[in-house]
Amino acid sequence: MSRYYPAWNGIQVLREDLITFAWSEPMRDLAAKIGMSDVDLRKLFVSMGIVARPKG
């Protein structure tokens, strides 16, 4: 069964979609798209149990 994650604006997001997002581009580019730092985005992924791309 898929697990939903709440977003800042109340939209629920599937775990699979977060994983796809996390691996789609470098972390700094993803963070810029949503208006936060890459460090904060990585911390958010870790807190949700989402494995992000390695650095570099």
N, C-alpha and C positions, 0 to 999 in steps of 0.2 A: 504494500500500500504506500502511495506517495505521501510525503509529508510536506505541508505548506509552511512557509515562513512569512510572517507579517512584514510588510515594507513600511517605510516612513509615512506614506500617504494612505495606508490602510489596504493596499492591494496585497493579496496573498500570492506568494511566489513558490513554485515547485522547486524542490531540491535539485532536480535534474537541470532546470533552467539556470539556477545559480551556478552550478558546476560548469555549464556551457559558457555562461558569462565570464566566470573566473578564468577560463582557459582561452577565451576568444582573442585577447589582446594583452600587451604588457600592462602590468598593474597600474603604472602611472597614467596610461591612457584611459583605462577604465575609471580610475578615480577622478580624473579631470572631467569625464562625461557626466558624473553624478555629483560633482562639486565637493569632493572631500580629498584628503591626502591619501597617498598610496599606503602609508603606514596604517592609518585608521581603517582603510578598506581591508587590508590584510588581517588586522586584528578582528574585524567584524566577521570575516570568513572563518577564521580560526574559532571564534566563539560559537559559530553555527555548525562547526564540524565540516566545513567545506575546504577541501585541499586546493590551494591555489598554485599557480605556476611558480617554479623556483626562481630566485633572483638571478639576474644576469642574462 
